[in-house]
């Protein structure tokens, strides 16, 4: 009788430990769900091994009453050398039919969006990803939180 219970518990522990290997994750809660232009979000992490391949994700939680299909952002990357680049990034929150993507409840939806898959970093050191809302309204209402995730794929280049 004890053996099957032990076996089931062992399998449950093993399965629960098999998930994404996030090297870094950080979440910002947006005050009063009002994301202003001035409220930039900085995610700073260190890269030690330049041979590791990563996936980069943003996880957005927004209200089901969010007034837009997507969320325009500016994303800045600061490299260890001090170089800084920027890119306009549209985060698609709803499909063409206006149906919310992701995991939705009565009041909120959460969607993990890949922003770069199969990425590697040429320089060891500290990187900073800065995210700024870039909508036509300031502030944009209905954004509850933003999380940045850096996943180690287990692969090397």
C-alpha positions in Angstrom: 0.0 0.0 0.0 2.8 2.4 0.8 4.7 1.7 -2.4 2.1 3.0 -4.9 1.7 6.2 -2.8 5.4 6.7 -2.8 5.6 6.1 -6.5 2.8 8.6 -7.2 4.4 11.2 -5.0 7.8 10.7 -6.7 6.3 11.1 -10.2 4.4 14.3 -9.1 7.6 15.8 -7.7 9.5 14.9 -10.9 6.9 16.4 -13.2 6.5 19.6 -11.2 10.3 20.2 -11.4 10.2 20.0 -15.2 9.4 23.5 -16.4 11.0 26.3 -18.2 14.5 27.2 -16.9 14.2 31.0 -16.4 17.6 32.6 -15.8 15.8 35.8 -15.0 12.2 37.0 -14.4 10.9 40.2 -13.1 7.4 41.6 -12.9 6.1 45.2 -12.6 2.6 45.9 -11.4 1.2 49.0 -13.1 -0.1 51.5 -10.6 -3.9 51.8 -10.9 -3.7 50.0 -14.3 -2.6 53.3 -15.9 0.6 53.0 -17.8 2.1 56.5 -18.6 4.8 57.3 -21.1 7.1 58.3 -18.2 6.7 55.0 -16.4 9.5 53.0 -18.1 10.1 49.5 -16.9 13.8 48.4 -16.6 14.8 44.7 -16.5 18.5 44.3 -15.8 20.2 40.9 -15.9 23.7 39.4 -16.2 24.9 37.1 -19.0 27.9 35.0 -18.0 28.1 32.4 -20.9 27.8 33.8 -24.4 27.3 30.3 -25.9 23.9 29.8 -24.2 20.8 30.2 -26.4 17.8 32.0 -24.8 14.1 32.8 -25.4 12.9 36.2 -24.3 9.3 36.7 -23.4 7.0 39.5 -22.2 4.0 38.4 -20.1 1.2 41.0 -20.2 -1.8 41.0 -17.8 -4.6 43.4 -18.9 -8.2 43.9 -18.1 -10.8 42.3 -20.3 -12.1 45.8 -20.9 -8.8 46.9 -22.5 -9.8 49.2 -25.3 -7.3 48.0 -27.9 -6.3 44.9 -29.8 -2.6 45.5 -29.3 -0.2 47.4 -27.1 2.5 49.4 -28.9 5.8 49.6 -27.0 9.3 50.9 -27.5 11.9 48.4 -26.3 15.4 49.5 -25.6 18.4 47.2 -25.1 21.5 48.4 -23.4 24.5 46.2 -23.9 27.5 45.7 -21.5 29.6 47.9 -23.9 27.1 50.8 -23.2 25.6 50.6 -26.8 21.8 51.1 -26.8 19.4 50.2 -29.5 15.6 50.7 -29.7 12.8 49.0 -31.6 9.1 49.5 -31.9 7.2 46.4 -30.7 3.5 45.8 -31.1 2.2 43.3 -28.6 -0.8 41.6 -30.1 -3.3 40.9 -27.3 -6.3 39.9 -29.4 -6.8 37.9 -32.6 -8.3 39.3 -35.8 -11.9 38.6 -34.6 -11.3 40.6 -31.5 -11.1 37.6 -29.2 -8.5 38.0 -26.4 -5.4 35.7 -26.7 -3.9 34.0 -23.6 -5.4 32.8 -20.4 -8.5 34.9 -19.6 -10.8 35.0 -16.6 -13.8 37.2 -15.9 -11.7 40.4 -15.4 -8.2 39.8 -16.7 -6.2 38.1 -19.4 -2.6 37.0 -19.2 -0.6 36.4 -22.3 3.1 35.3 -22.7 4.5 36.9 -25.9 7.8 35.7 -27.4 9.8 38.8 -28.3 12.9 36.8 -29.4 13.5 33.1 -29.6 16.8 31.4 -30.2 18.7 34.5 -29.0 22.3 34.6 -27.8 24.4 37.4 -26.4 27.7 38.2 -27.9 29.1 40.0 -24.8 29.3 38.8 -21.2 28.1 41.3 -18.7 25.0 43.3 -17.7 22.1 43.9 -20.1 19.2 46.2 -19.5 15.9 45.8 -21.4 13.8 49.0 -21.0 10.1 48.9 -22.0 8.0 52.0 -22.6 4.4 52.2 -23.6 4.1 53.9 -27.1 0.3 54.2 -27.6 -1.4 57.3 -28.8 -2.9 57.9 -25.4 -1.1 58.8 -22.1 -1.7 57.0 -19.9 -3.0 53.8 -21.5 -5.6 52.2 -19.2 -6.2 48.6 -18.4 -2.6 47.2 -18.2 -2.3 45.4 -14.9 1.3 44.1 -15.0 4.3 43.3 -17.3 6.7 40.5 -16.7 10.0 39.9 -18.5 11.3 36.3 -18.7 14.7 35.1 -19.9 14.5 31.4 -20.6 17.6 29.2 -20.9 16.7 26.8 -23.8 19.3 24.2 -22.7 21.0 24.6 -26.1 24.4 26.1 -27.0 25.7 27.7 -30.1 
